[in-house]
Amino acid sequence: MAVGIIWGTTFLGIRVAVETIPPWFVTSIRQGLAGIIMMVILLFKKELKWIGWENLKHQLVASVSMLVIANGFTTIAEQTLPSGLASVISALAPILIFLGSILFGLQKMSFKGFMGVVIGFSGVVLIFKDGLGSFLDEDYRTGMIFMGFAITAWAAGTIYTKIHGSKSKNIILNLFYQFSMASCIQLVLASIFSPNPDISSWSLTSIGAALYLSIFGSVIAFFSYNYALKHVTPVQVSILAYINTIIAVFLGWLLLNERITVEFIIATILIILGVFIINYKKKEKTSK
């Protein structure tokens, strides 16, 4: 629930943050503050320690794929793409994760699971069918390319975390290293692509959005995501991307006065049906 609801709001948060703050600074601030929060928690629990070179390698791969590339490129993409459209493209990730999980033997080929992903994604497409034509618009091409790399990196990082996540049980410690490394890398990228930032032009609204992304979008949601990956399959976790999209649409209606149509209701039913099919597969497994 935390992953689905919170990350559903982050698309709007990113869109607000990049209105006045360069994207790599948004991501560096987001991951840097999240790393500090994790460090404080670890110091309080007396669990801050060196994790060893082997585990550091695993955390670096996850950090670069999911935080630097996936999160960073999504933030860049939302400079030119509407937040709702970005959430649609992100909803492609479960299909990539489903295929990748089969490829790496994390789960068997399942017609039921495949149909759940397809049905759920068809609901996402139906919600934004009017905006899908924008994919061919020249103004959106750069954003789409970044989103393509983003969802591919997210799928790869999710599968990698599922494979190697059981080797270290301290999620907070792992995330501390992931956030810290990502923030440093993104700060370097920010200095390269935005060498002379005008901090005085950063609005309080954008700064507030960046802080929200850090505390809720990174600390709480990433902890929940990593915790969930230890207990369910990657596809079952990634299916929450559909819930994210529903949240994004709801926020568009609430804050931007976007109209909810009959098609939206039908699409919502399709999305919920897709989630149910995936979860029903899980129940079959646990009942054996």
DRENVODO-312197 format. One line per field, with one value per residue (C-alpha): y, x, z; residue number from 0. Coordinates in nm, 4 decimals. Layout:
// DRENVODO-312197
yy <- Y  ...
xx <- X  ...
zz <- Z  ...
i <- NUM  ...
//
This chain:
// DRENVODO-312197
yy <- 0.0000  0.2401  0.1745  0.2074  0.5207  0.7155  0.6501  0.7449  1.0959  1.1232  1.1781  1.4985  1.5815  1.5448  1.7603  2.0384  2.0078  2.0395  2.3545  2.5627  2.3147  2.1367  1.7634  1.6269  1.8643  1.7407  1.3796  1.4577  1.6473  1.3704  1.0849  1.2866  1.3797  1.0245  0.8950  1.1314  1.0139  0.6512  0.7317  0.8913  0.5844  0.3527  0.5592  0.5536  0.1748  0.1409  -0.0495  0.1805  -0.0308  -0.1312  -0.3885  -0.5379  -0.5043  -0.7855  -0.6358  -0.2868  -0.4070  -0.5319  -0.2027  -0.0034  -0.1945  -0.1378  0.2286  0.3047  0.1164  0.2165  0.5536  0.7152  0.5941  0.5022  0.7777  1.0315  0.9801  0.9902  1.3261  1.4550  1.3220  1.5113  1.8367  1.7687  1.5007  1.5451  1.3512  1.1352  1.0395  0.9525  0.7213  0.5439  0.4728  0.3571  0.1085  -0.0816  -0.1936  -0.4944  -0.6462  -0.6145  -0.7523  -1.0414  -1.1429  -1.0875  -1.2931  -1.5840  -1.5423  -1.5591  -1.8378  -1.6354  -1.7696  -2.0038  -1.9016  -1.8535  -1.7729  -1.6397  -1.4046  -1.2873  -1.2158  -1.0200  -0.7939  -0.7514  -0.6801  -0.4343  -0.2502  -0.2330  -0.0380  0.2031  0.2556  0.3179  0.5873  0.7859  0.6871  1.0511  1.1315  0.8354  1.0250  1.2615  0.9818  1.0815  1.4504  1.5844  1.7708  1.4445  1.2327  1.3244  1.2545  0.9205  0.8129  0.8936  0.7083  0.4068  0.3875  0.4524  0.1609  -0.0744  0.0180  -0.0134  -0.3631  -0.4689  -0.3278  -0.4949  -0.8360  -0.7901  -0.6910  -0.9951  -1.2246  -1.0749  -0.9113  -1.2157  -1.1919  -0.8950  -0.8635  -0.5046  -0.3075  0.0284  -0.0215  -0.1217  0.1795  0.4115  0.3018  0.3138  0.6647  0.7974  0.6616  0.7776  1.1274  1.1630  1.0429  1.2681  1.5674  1.5173  1.4955  1.8106  1.9993  1.8872  1.9582  2.2572  2.4075  2.7477  2.6938  3.0009  2.8819  3.2091  3.1108  2.7875  2.8303  2.7194  2.4956  2.3125  2.2848  2.1487  1.8948  1.7845  1.7367  1.5363  1.3187  1.2574  1.1664  0.9877  0.8943  0.7684  0.6797  0.5318  0.3989  0.2489  0.0770  -0.0674  -0.1691  -0.3515  -0.5154  -0.6336  -0.7756  -1.0092  -1.1575  -1.1638  -1.1982  -0.8980  -0.9001  -0.8893  -0.5852  -0.4128  -0.4551  -0.1637  0.0575  0.0371  0.1687  0.4485  0.5447  0.5528  0.7835  1.0051  1.0329  1.1068  1.3861  1.5266  1.5352  1.6784  1.9419  2.0103  1.9669  1.6803  1.4999  1.1389  0.9604  0.6255  0.5068  0.5852  0.3655  0.0802  0.1221  0.1141  -0.2162  -0.3592  -0.2501  -0.3982  -0.7198  -0.7388  -0.6937  -0.9613  -1.2136  -1.1651  -1.1896  -1.4947  -1.6680  -1.5913  -1.7435  -2.0612  -2.0877  -2.0314  -2.2846  -2.5734
xx <- 0.0000  0.2807  0.4555  0.1382  0.0012  0.3226  0.4834  0.1530  0.2048  0.5715  0.4981  0.3180  0.5931  0.8649  0.6724  0.6420  1.0065  1.1571  0.9570  1.2369  1.5080  1.7358  1.6494  1.9857  1.9805  1.6294  1.7475  2.0700  1.8787  1.6199  1.8672  2.1117  1.8538  1.7199  2.0724  2.1130  1.7817  1.8882  2.2237  2.0516  1.8302  2.1318  2.3294  2.0322  2.0073  2.3899  2.3834  2.5912  2.8808  3.0873  2.9035  3.2014  3.3107  3.0874  2.7673  2.8809  2.8974  2.5382  2.4199  2.6089  2.4372  2.0959  2.1785  2.2928  2.0086  1.7130  1.8149  2.0639  1.9227  1.5559  1.4751  1.7093  1.5915  1.2263  1.2941  1.4573  1.1715  0.9109  1.0616  0.8921  0.6315  0.3155  0.3299  0.0347  0.2009  0.5208  0.3218  0.1784  0.5243  0.6368  0.3489  0.5359  0.7910  0.5866  0.5946  0.9737  1.0031  0.7684  0.9810  1.3053  1.1869  1.1119  1.4483  1.6391  1.4263  1.2639  0.9258  0.7802  0.5968  0.2340  -0.0494  -0.2478  0.0322  0.0881  -0.2813  -0.2848  -0.0082  -0.1690  -0.5172  -0.3819  -0.1757  -0.4726  -0.6504  -0.3578  -0.3638  -0.7392  -0.7000  -0.4569  -0.5687  -0.6155  -0.2595  -0.0941  -0.0907  0.1590  0.4171  0.4694  0.4975  0.8483  0.8342  0.7870  1.0533  1.3372  1.1238  1.0122  1.3714  1.4636  1.1550  1.2467  1.5892  1.4293  1.1840  1.4484  1.6885  1.4113  1.3215  1.6864  1.7406  1.4264  1.5301  1.8888  1.7665  1.5395  1.8292  2.0845  1.8602  1.8586  2.2342  2.1943  1.8989  1.9510  1.7377  1.8041  2.1809  2.1631  1.9466  2.1866  2.4640  2.2353  2.1075  2.4536  2.6202  2.3350  2.3395  2.7138  2.6864  2.3874  2.5611  2.8490  2.5999  2.4267  2.7555  2.8191  2.4762  2.3832  2.7210  2.5902  2.2535  2.0565  1.9394  1.7546  1.5160  1.4165  1.0607  0.9466  0.6917  0.9615  1.1842  0.8905  0.8240  1.1880  1.1695  0.8486  1.0147  1.3051  1.1127  0.8139  0.9195  1.2653  1.2870  0.9415  0.8560  1.1979  1.2102  0.8641  0.9636  1.2774  1.0879  0.8193  1.0787  1.1971  0.8488  0.6779  0.7768  0.9073  0.5987  0.3638  0.5491  0.5749  0.2018  0.1618  0.2641  -0.1006  -0.2113  0.0421  -0.1316  -0.4744  -0.3340  -0.1788  -0.5128  -0.6945  -0.4499  -0.4978  -0.8734  -0.8342  -0.5706  -0.6025  -0.9803  -0.9373  -1.2602  -1.3223  -1.5154  -1.6909  -1.3762  -1.1813  -1.4168  -1.3806  -1.0027  -0.9970  -1.1893  -0.9365  -0.6459  -0.7975  -0.8709  -0.5072  -0.3894  -0.6347  -0.5130  -0.1504  -0.2311  -0.4531  -0.1506  0.0368  -0.2380  -0.2210  0.1484  0.1189  -0.1610  0.0564
zz <- 0.0000  0.0853  -0.2457  -0.4510  -0.2865  -0.2220  -0.5577  -0.7171  -0.5806  -0.6773  -1.0471  -0.9505  -0.6998  -0.9622  -1.2080  -0.9474  -0.8374  -1.1876  -1.2592  -1.1033  -0.9937  -1.2475  -1.2514  -1.1386  -0.8407  -0.7574  -0.7547  -0.5672  -0.2972  -0.2823  -0.2391  -0.0267  0.2363  0.2301  0.2948  0.5909  0.7386  0.7010  0.8646  1.1656  1.2052  1.1832  1.4370  1.6749  1.6402  1.6498  1.3217  1.0986  0.9740  0.6729  0.4599  0.2788  -0.0810  -0.2102  -0.0693  -0.1678  -0.5270  -0.5055  -0.3570  -0.6211  -0.9035  -0.7452  -0.6780  -1.0317  -1.2016  -0.9821  -0.8369  -1.0739  -1.4069  -1.3432  -1.0964  -1.2523  -1.6092  -1.5021  -1.3375  -1.6562  -1.8685  -1.6664  -1.7853  -2.1192  -2.0383  -1.8275  -1.5009  -1.6059  -1.9319  -1.7448  -1.5184  -1.8245  -1.9617  -1.6168  -1.6195  -1.8911  -1.6303  -1.5058  -1.8547  -1.8668  -1.5133  -1.5942  -1.8942  -1.7033  -1.4063  -1.6381  -1.8118  -1.4819  -1.3366  -1.0606  -1.1659  -1.4245  -1.7369  -1.6374  -1.8729  -1.5774  -1.4706  -1.8258  -1.8729  -1.5460  -1.6724  -2.0151  -1.8771  -1.6222  -1.8804  -2.1171  -1.8427  -1.8196  -2.1965  -2.1882  -1.9209  -2.1321  -2.4819  -2.5759  -2.4685  -2.6371  -2.9658  -2.8054  -2.8273  -3.1901  -3.1094  -3.1582  -2.8261  -2.6376  -2.8063  -2.5742  -2.2711  -2.4134  -2.4751  -2.1166  -1.9886  -2.2026  -2.0399  -1.7011  -1.7070  -1.8476  -1.5680  -1.3090  -1.4307  -1.4279  -1.0787  -0.9448  -1.0767  -0.9552  -0.6075  -0.5948  -0.6838  -0.4446  -0.1813  0.0479  0.0946  0.3298  0.5649  0.6856  0.4423  0.6093  0.5931  0.2271  0.1416  0.3253  0.0911  -0.2136  -0.1403  -0.0515  -0.3643  -0.5874  -0.4388  -0.4982  -0.8582  -0.9264  -0.7696  -1.0134  -1.3012  -1.1735  -1.1716  -1.5297  -1.6812  -1.4585  -1.3656  -1.2521  -1.0831  -0.9797  -0.6389  -0.5794  -0.8607  -0.6870  -0.5617  -0.2167  -0.3867  -0.5830  -0.2751  -0.0765  -0.3528  -0.3454  0.0327  -0.0051  -0.2685  -0.0309  0.2850  0.1363  -0.2178  -0.1192  0.2518  0.3154  -0.0308  -0.1102  0.2295  0.1622  -0.1909  -0.0782  0.2074  -0.0344  -0.2757  0.0013  0.0474  -0.2941  -0.6601  -0.8564  -1.0826  -0.7827  -0.6492  -0.9862  -1.0509  -0.8086  -1.1006  -1.2047  -0.8660  -0.9088  -1.2315  -1.0670  -0.7988  -1.0671  -1.2469  -0.9221  -0.8383  -1.1871  -1.1263  -0.7766  -0.8450  -1.2180  -1.2585  -1.5054  -1.5924  -1.4865  -1.7610  -1.8020  -1.9784  -1.6634  -1.4588  -1.7093  -1.7088  -1.3293  -1.3331  -1.5809  -1.3634  -1.0471  -1.2388  -1.3482  -0.9887  -0.8707  -1.1283  -1.0247  -0.6529  -0.7070  -0.8564  -0.5353  -0.3213  -0.5251  -0.4519  -0.0769  -0.0408  -0.1580
i <- 0  1  2  3  4  5  6  7  8  9  10  11  12  13  14  15  16  17  18  19  20  21  22  23  24  25  26  27  28  29  30  31  32  33  34  35  36  37  38  39  40  41  42  43  44  45  46  47  48  49  50  51  52  53  54  55  56  57  58  59  60  61  62  63  64  65  66  67  68  69  70  71  72  73  74  75  76  77  78  79  80  81  82  83  84  85  86  87  88  89  90  91  92  93  94  95  96  97  98  99  100  101  102  103  104  105  106  107  108  109  110  111  112  113  114  115  116  117  118  119  120  121  122  123  124  125  126  127  128  129  130  131  132  133  134  135  136  137  138  139  140  141  142  143  144  145  146  147  148  149  150  151  152  153  154  155  156  157  158  159  160  161  162  163  164  165  166  167  168  169  170  171  172  173  174  175  176  177  178  179  180  181  182  183  184  185  186  187  188  189  190  191  192  193  194  195  196  197  198  199  200  201  202  203  204  205  206  207  208  209  210  211  212  213  214  215  216  217  218  219  220  221  222  223  224  225  226  227  228  229  230  231  232  233  234  235  236  237  238  239  240  241  242  243  244  245  246  247  248  249  250  251  252  253  254  255  256  257  258  259  260  261  262  263  264  265  266  267  268  269  270  271  272  273  274  275  276  277  278  279  280  281  282  283  284  285  286  287
//
